[in-house]
Amino acid sequence: MTNVKPGDFSCPLPIMDYETIQLAHGSGGRLSAELISRFFLPRFGNAILNRLEDQAVVDFPRGRLALTTDSFVVDPLFFPGGDIGDLAINGTVNDVCMSGATPLYLAAAFILEEGLPLATLHRILLSMEKAAQAAGVQIVTGDTKVVNRGGCDKLFITTTGVGRVPDGVNISAANLQPGDRLIVSGTIADHGMAILTSREGLSFHSRVTSDTAALNGLVEAMLLATSDIHALRDPTRGGLATTLNEFAAASRIGILLDEAAISVRPEVRGACEVLGIDPLYVANEGKLVAAVPARLAAKVLAAMRRHPLGREAAIIGEAVAENRGLVAMRTAFGATRIVDMPVGEQLPRIC
């Protein structure tokens, strides 16, 4: 055998008596034990999880904790740029680190539909393993449940994440002050449009790809530049517009955006135009928006652009004393319009 590289191999599908999830896999008996030992432990196994207790007992550094929980019900399970597995890891890591915390441990619970191919589960677990390793976190406890056919749509994942907040860091949407600059780490609307175009079978000249990624490394780089970051948020459901409205409402200040500074990939913009969707309201899964004092904006922006996930970072607006609680935007035509919260859900089942 020649010219074989380590990356040419992938973990083979474990040998089981069945090719799909059976109700007995959720019974707590032999099949449950086999599912855990052959599928989950090889992917997530560590000294803590391998004890198979009903809880994880972990060492934790002194200080403040950041804790989050989330559920993932994305349709389809696999999409350009990712799948429900890495989305669950990255989304949870991002929710923890938006407080400035260093993510440390995750818990994961799986709702499996009877009939789900074990090959599908295996592929998703491999993706979760890779994402957790890349983010530097451990999955230390979890659960599996099996429901009858039709009881869920193939697979739902619920995750909980915990991390430590560094001393001297106080990040909150309520902290915005007039004059703060708003910085976005890159292009917007990539994830939501990747899901929708994949779901609807739409094709464009260039492929629309999800931006799903863990942002803890980018946040760490920003905090090394300064701990004086007022607010951080990853603009997921409801997109950038919803996040900025949440900032304005929590801090009771106004926000003024510059439309020309907000970047959208051409293929994403084209998909939005075809479908009649405003990219400001479309979810992202690998971007963040930060509010920082004006005097530090250039320093933070430079630090972000040195990181692979922040190379396209840009200042897109500022916090203002006028129009408290509202978000406005200067358009490319020189007019100003209100950017309101969305009414209803444009894109269901995107995360």
N, C-alpha and C positions, 0 to 999 in steps of 0.2 A: 504494500500500500504506500503510495507516494503522494506528495503535494496535498496532504491532509492537514487542515488547520483545526485548532480546538473549536473555533466558532462554527465549523461545519457540522458538528454534532448537536442534537437536541435530546432532551430527556425523553426516553420512550414511554409510551402509554402503559401504566401498570396493568398487569394481567389480572382480570377479574372474571367471575362467572357470568356477569351480565355486561351488556354494552351500554345500558342506559340506567339512570337512577330509578330504583325501585322504592315503593313505600317502605319496605323493610330496611332500607338504608337510614331511615329516621326512627327506627324502633328502639334504638339503644342496645341492640343485640349484636350478633356476630357480623352482620353486614355493615352496621354502623362502625364497628371497630375496624373492619377492613378498609372502609372508606377513609377513615381518619389516618390509619397507619400507612396506607399505600398511596394516598393522594395528598393529604394535607401536611403530614409531618415531614415527608421528603422535601417539600417546598419551603415550609416555614420553620422547620425544627430548630430549636435552640435550647439551651439548658433550662430556661424557664418554661417554655411551652411543652417540652418533652415530659415534664412531670405529670401532665394531663390532670391537673387539679381543676376544681370548679372556679378557681380564681388564679390570678397571677400575683405572686409576691415578688416585688422588684426592689432593687436598690434605687434610691432617688436622691439627687443632690438637694441640699438645703435651698430654700427660696420659694418664690411664688410659682404656682402651677398654672398652665393653660390647658384646658380640657375642652374637647369638642366631640360631637357625635353627628353622624350623617348617614343617609341611606341612598343607595344607587339603584336605579330602576331603568337604566338607559335602553332605548330601542333604536337600532339593533345592538346586540351585544358586542359586535365587532364593527369597527368603522375605520375609515382612513386615518391613520396616525395613532390608533390605540384601540382599547376595548374596555369593557366594564371593570376588568381587574385592575389595570394600571390607573384607570380613572378613580377608583375607590381609594387606592393608596395615595395618589397625588392630591386628590381633593381634600383628604383628611389632613395630610401633612401641611397643605397650604392653609387650611383653616387654623391650625395650631400656630403656624409661624407668622400669621398676620398680626399676632400680638407681640411679635418680636421674639417669641419663644423658640428654643431649640427643640424640635420634635424628637422624642425618645422611644416611646412605645405605642403600639397600636393593638386594638382588639378588633376581630372581624367575625361577623355572624352571617351565615348563608341560608337563604330560603331557596330550596331546590324543588323544582317541579318534577313530579313523576314523569319519566320518559326523557328527561334531559340526557343527551348523549354524554357518556363519561369522557369521551374525547374532547368535547366542548369544555367541560369542567377542568380537565387537565390543562388545556391551553390557557384558560383564564388564570389558573393557579400559577402557572409558569410566568405569566405576565406580572402577576402580583409580586412574586418572588423577586423578579428583576427590578421592579419599581421600588420595592422596599429596600433592596440592597443599594440602589442608586441614591436613595434619599437618606440612607444611614439610619433606618429605624428597624425595630424588631416587632414582629407580631407575636405577642406573648400569651394571648388567650383568645377564645372564640367559641363558636357554637354552630351546629348545622341542624336544620329542620327540613323535612320533606313534606310537601303538600300534594294532594290529589291533582291529576291533570286538570288544568283550568283554574287551579287555586292561585297560581301566580303565572307570570309570563316568563317561563324558563328558569330565570335566576335573578334573585334580588340579593344585594349585599348591604349590610349595615356595619359601619366602622366607628370606632371610638379612638381618639388620639390624645396623648398627653405629652406635654413638654415643659421645660423650665424657662421661665422668663428671667432674663439677666437683670441684675440690679441696675437701677437708674433708668430703665426703659419704661415708658408709660405711653402706650399707643392706644388711641381710642378715636372713634368717629366724632366724639363730642369735643375733641381738642382743637379743631380747626380755628384759626384766627385770621381776620382780614389781612390780606397780603400774602398768605401762604400760597405756594405754587403747587399745582396739581401735576403729577408726573405719571404717565402710563409707560409700562415696561416694553410695549411693542404694539403690533397690530391688533385690532379688535375683531371679534365676531367669528374667528376661525373655527372654534369648536362647534358652536351651534349650527353653522352652515354645513360643516362636515357631516354632522348627524343627519340633518334634514335632506341634503342632497343624496346621501347614502340610502336613507329610508325610502325616498321617493324614486330612486333609480335614475336621478338626473346626472347627466354628464356634461362637462364643460371642457374647453380647450386645455385648461390647466386643472389638475386635480385639487379639490378643496380638502385640506388635511387638518385634523384637530391639532390644537396646540398643547394638549395635555402634558403637564410637566410638574415636577415638584420644585417649589420656589424657595425652599429654605436656604439654599446656597446663595441665591440672589439677595435675600433679606439679610443674611449674615454679612455680605459684602457692603450693603447699605449701612448697617449698624457699625461696621468698622470705620466708615467714613464719618458718621455722627450718630450718637444715641438720641439726638433731638429730632426724631421723626414724629410728627403729630398723629398721623393716621395711616393705616394700611388696610387694604381690602382686596381680595381677588374677585373681580366682577364676573360672577358665574350667572345663575339664573337672573334674567332681567337685564343683564349686560351692564355696560359702563353707565348708562343713564340711570339705572336703578341705584347703583352704588353711590353715585354722586348725589342723588336725591336723599339717600340715607345719611350721607355726610352732612348735607345742608340742614336736614331736619334735626339731627342729633346735636349739632353745634349752634343752630340758630344763626347761621350766617348765609350769605349768598354766594353762589359760584358762577363765574363767567368763563365760558369755554371759547376756544378758537377752533372753529370747524376745520380750518386748513391744517392745523397741527395734529389732528387725529388721523392716524394712518390705518387704512384698510387695504388688504391685498387685492389686486385687480380681479382675481378669480372669485374672491369672496364678495366684493362689491357687485360683480356681474350677477352672481347667484342671488344676492339680495334684491337687485333691481328686477330680475326676472320674476321673483316670488313676491315682490312688493313689500319687503321687510326692511325696516330701518336698522342698520348695523349697530347703532347705539344701544339697541335693546336685545342684542343677541349674545348668548353666553360665551365666555372664555373659560378655559381650564388650565392655562399656563401663563397668565398675565396678572399683574397687580397694578393698582393705582395707589399712589402715595401723596400725602400732603406734608410739605416740609416748609420751614421758614424761608422767605425769599433769600436771605443772606447765605443759606446753605444749599440752595437749589442746584447751582452749578456743580458743587462738590458731590452731591448725591447723584446727580445725573451722570457725572464722569465715572463714578464708581459703578453705577449700573451698566454703563456701556462697556466697561471692561469685562463684564460677566457674560457668558454665552447666552443667557436668557434675557439679557437687558441691552443687547447691542442696538436695538431699534428704539430704545427709550426716548421719550420726548416730553417736554413741558407742554401741556395742552390747555392750561388755563390757570385761574387764580381764585382765591377766596376773597370776597368783597363785603363791605359793610352794608351795601344796598341790597334790596330785594331779599331780605332775610328768609331763609327756609326755601328759597327757590334756586333752580339751576337755569341759567340762560346761556345762549350760544350765539356768537357772532358768525353769521353764515358767510359762504364764499361770495355772496352777492352784496355784502355790506349791511344786511339787515340783522336784527337781533330777534331770536325766537325763544320761547320757553321750552325747556326740555323736561317734560313731566314724567311722573311714574307711569309705567304701562298699565293699561286696563285689560285684565285677562291674561292668558298665557298664549303667546304666539307659537311657541315651540315646546309642546309637552314631551316628557320622557327623554330629556336630553342629558340627564346626569343621574 
